[in-house]
Structures are given as C-alpha cells and as structure tokens.
Amino acid sequence: MRSLYSAIRNGICGFLALLLTASGWLRRSKRRALSGCVITAIYFHEPNRRLFRRCIKWLINHGYTFISGSDLCEILRDGKPFPKGAVWLSFDDAGRELLDAVLPLIREYRIPITLFVPTGIVAGDGRFPWRHGQDSSAQRRLAASVPPSARNGSRDSMTVAEVKQVAIYREVTMGSHTITHPFMARCTDGELRREISESKGALESWTGVAVDCFSYPYGNFDGRERQHLIDFGYQLAATTENAFVTPEVDRYRVPRFSVANNISFPEAVCNMVGVWRHFADVLKKPLERL
C-alpha cells in the first residue's frame, strides 16, 4: 500500500513539477540562483543513489558552484562577495544509507558537503526515535542502556567508527545536530546548553577537527539557542526555512531548500531552485478546504 501511495503521489507531483517548469517559474528562480546575489543551500536526509546523482549532474550542468560549510561560514561572517551560482549541500541525521548512496558520489565528483550528526543517537543504538515512536528522552535512556557490542545491529544511523572514517574524506565537513535530536523549543535552558555543547565536544573528540556548523532538529527553535551557539563557538546554524541565503541573512538562521528522499526528479529540481514549497503552500489552503 505504501509503495502504491508513493507511486501515485510521485506521479502527480512530478506532473505538477513539469507544469511549473513549462510556466517559466523554475527558469526565473534559477536565474536568481545563478546571479551571484544569493546562495542556494540544499539539504537532504537519505536520497536514493539514482536521484542524488541526477541532482548533482543537474547542478553541474546548469553552472552551479559548490561551496563547503566552512566557505559559507567565512562568506557570511566576513561579508565576502557571494560566488556566482554558489550552492551548499548538507545532510541531516547521518543516516547509514548515505555510506552507499551518497558518499561515493561526492567523492567521485569532488563535491563538498556538510554532514549534521546527532551524536547521542550515533553513539547509542543508532535508531532514529521518530521512526520508532520514541521521544528524545526515551532515546537517551535507550542509548545509555545499550552495550557497545550490541550497537552495530539494526541501525538507522552510522556508527561512531563510520563517522570517524567519513570525517577523513576531504569533501566532508562535520556539523552538530544535537545529541538526541529533540524539539529544541521544548527543551529547558540546561538541556539546550547540553545538547549544543556536548554534541560539539563529542564530534570534535571523534574527528580531531573543530566543529563550526549546527543544524536545528526538525527546523525547530525559539531563539534561546543563539547565545549558546555563540558561547560554544559555532559560526553558523541551519534551519529548514524555504528561502535563498542573502547577504542580510542571520548566520544563526540560515535557510535551506529541502529535497525529500524518494521523490521524482522534476519535483527535486523544483525543490532545489526554491519554487516547490512556495507552490505547495499556495495549493495548501484550497486543498484543506476541499
């Protein structure tokens, strides 16, 4: 049933994406992306290998310039000119499928990416709580109870050893995605401080490299996080806001366009140039009324 739903959904959305392309909406947004006035930030979770390769080749063929998380930090912090057609790719959650579907391709094409890692999940049983009906407090208890010898079984995330190996790749910049992947607006100040500081410390101890970037789990925050991020030396924090990065953007609220895991390629292109979510929002209210 799920595969049938996905096929129907992707067929409809793929058709709508083709209409957006034919209307010229996509072309206008791409022209802005390549103008040098904005930076395109795109994030994935666990795209399938075929979809990700097609996305990379599309970006290359249309004149985009790939930058790293460190590059973006420097540009926003120091007020440097935006590279023409700059695009920053990032991946949330450190899903294990990235090892086969994504990392060989970014090494093949020599494309820099940022990998945002929830350290407590990686160091624990590797199970994403949102896939298994758990909240972050349950995840903390479960992670603490799992012996190291049992942590390589049925996992959603990479292991610590795999994260250490991936960190060696020159194309990869590591970023923090908290310890337990909580809704940050629900955290106490003490929990916020711990999620932000200890995840950074763990990553730096695993990799031996300074961690400058942070990604808000679920794109959820309420503003209290900013001072903690500054206190612990982060230079950038990424949201899930659907917008281009402009020179005026707050570097602790960097917007990113989302590309879902197993969507059609036309829909993925519309997401990468920032027109899909806007189009979907326009349709949302009429559909809800229906």
N, C-alpha and C positions, 0 to 999 in steps of 0.2 A: 504493500500500500504506500509506504514512504517513497519508494523509487518511482511509483506511478505519479504520486503528487509532485515529486521533483521534476519529472519529465514534463508534466503539464505546465507547472509553474515556469520552468526554464523556456518552454516553447512560447508561452505568452509574453514573458518578459523579453525574450530575445527578439520577438516581433516588434514590441514597443521600442526597443533599443534601435532597431533598424529604422523605424519611423523617425526617431529623434535624429539619427544620422542624416536621413534624407531631408529633414526640415532645415538643416543648417545650424541647429542649436549646438551640436557637437563641434562643428568646424569653428564656430565663433569662440567657444570656450577653449579649444586647443590653441587658437591664435593667441589668446591671452596668456596661456601657459608658456608659450614659446617666446613671449615678448621681452623677457628679461625684467619685467616689473613684478613678477610673483615667482614663488617656488611651489612646485607641486609635491605634497607629501602624501604618500600612499601607504596604507598598512593592510597586511594580510594576517591570517591565522595559519591555516594549513591548506593552501591551494593544491589541487592536484597538479602533477608534473606537466601535463599537456597544457592546461590553462595557463600556468605560470610561464612556461616557455613562450607561448603565444603573446602574453602580455609584455614580456621582456623584448621580444622581437618587434612588437608594435612600437614600443617606446624608442627603441634604437632607430627603427626605420623612419620615424617621424621627427627625428632631430633632438630628442631629449638628451640632457647631460646629467649623468648620475653623480650625486654627491653623497658623502658619508654623514653620519650623525655628528662627528667631530667638525666636519666642514660647516654644517648648519649651525652648530653652536657658535663657531667663530663668526660667521656671517651676521647672525642676529645679535650677538654680544658686542661685536666691534663695529657694527654698522657698515660692513663691507658691501660693495655692489653685488647685486644678485647675478649669478651666472645665467646666461641666456638659456632658457629651457631647462633649468635645474629641476631635478626630481630626486626625492629622498624616499627610499623604500625601508619599511620596518615590518617586523613580525612580532605579534604579541603571543605570549604564553609558552614559548619554547616547546611546541608540540613535537612529538617524536617523528611524525611523518615528514617533517622538514629535512631530516637526515637524508632521505632518498629522493624526495620530490623537489626540493629547492636548493639545498647546499651544493650539489654537483653542478647545477646550472649557474649559480652565481660565481662559482669558481671558473667554470668554462668561459663565461662572458666577462669575468673580472669586474663584477658589479658590486659596489659596496652596499652593505645592508646593516641595519641595527636590529639586534635580537633582544627583545624585552623578556626578562626571565623572572618568574615568581619563585624565589629561592627556596621557600619552605616546601612547596609542592615538589620541586625538583629533588630536594634533599630527603623528602619523605617517600610516600608510596607512589608518587607520580600520577595520582588520579586527580583530574580536574573536578572540583566539587560541584560545578554547575552541570556536569554530565551525570552525576551520580546522586543528585538530590541532597547534597550536603551544603551547609553554610560554612563560612571560613573558620568559625570556632570549632566545628566538628572536624574540619580538615586539620587544624592544629593538633587536636587530641589524637587523631588517627596517625598523623605523621610522627608524633612522638612515640607512639606505641609500636611502630613497625621496625623490626630489626633490620640492619643493613643488608643481611643475607637474603632478605625477602623482598627487596625493593626493585629488583630487575624483572619481575614477572609481568603482570598485565598492567602496563603503564600507558598514560596519555602523554606525559611529558618526557623529555630527555632525562637521563641520569646526570649526576654531578660529573662523572667521568666523561660523558659525552659533551657536556657544556664546556669542560676544560679543553677537550680536543677541538671543538668548534672555535673556541676563542683563539686558537693558534692561527686560524686562517686570516690572512691579511685583509680579506674582504669584509670581515665581520667585526662590528663594534658591539660590545655588550652594554645593555641598559637594564635598569631595575624596573621590575613590575610588582613591587612589594614582596612580602614573604608569603602571605596566604591568599592574595587576590581578593580582598574584601571590597565592599561598597564603602568608600572612604568617608562619605558624608555621615555614615552610621558609626564611625569609629570615635572613641574618646581621644582627647589630645595625646594622652600617653600611648594609646595604640597607634595613632598616626605617626608619632615620633619613632616608635619601634619599627613599624612597617617600612618607613622611609630610610632609617639609618641602618638597621641590621641587614636589610636586603642588599644595600650597597656594600656593607662590610663583607658579607658572605661572597658576593661576586668578586670583589677585589682580592679576597684571600684565595679564591679558586683560580683566578686568572693572572694575578700579579699586575693587572692593568687598572688604572683609575677609571671609575665609572662616572660619567658626566650626565647621562640621559635617563629620564624617568618616563614611564607611561602609566596613566591613571587606569586602573582596572575598571572595565565596563564604561570607561569615559566618565566616571562618576567622581565629583569633587565638590567642595563647598567654599573653597578659598582659604581655609585654615592651613592647608598643606604648603602653601607658598613659602612661608617663613621657614618651615622645617627643611624644605628643599634647598633654600638658600643657605641655611645654617650648616647643612651637611655637604655643601659644595657642588650640588647639581647645577648644570648650566642650561638645562632645557627640560621641559616636561611636555609630553604629547597628549592631546585629547583625542576625542572622536568627532569633533566638530567638522562638519562638511564644508570646508572653505579652503581657498588658496592661502599660502603663507605670504603676507605682505610685509613691507618694512616696518609698519606700525604694530605688528603683532606682538603680544606679550610672550616672551620666550618661555614662560612657565604655563602657557596655554596655547601650544602650537596645534593648529588644526590639521587634520589628516582625512583624506578620502579613503573609504573602505572598499575592499574587493572581497566578496564572500568566497567561500571555499569551492563550491561546485556549480557556479552559475555559467550561463552561456557566455561565449567570448564577446559578442556585441554588447551585452549588458556590462561586462567587465570594463570594456573600453569607455562606455558612458560613465561608469564609476570613476575611472582614472582621470577623466577630464572634468569631473565635478558636476555633471549635469543630471545624473540618475537620481540622486536623493532629492534634488530640487523638484524634479519631475514627479517623483513618487509622492512628495509632500503635497503637490498641487492636486493629485488624484485622491489623496487620503481622505479628506473630509467628505467629498461626494460618495466615495465607496462606503464610508462609515454610515452615512445617512441611508444608503441603499440596504 
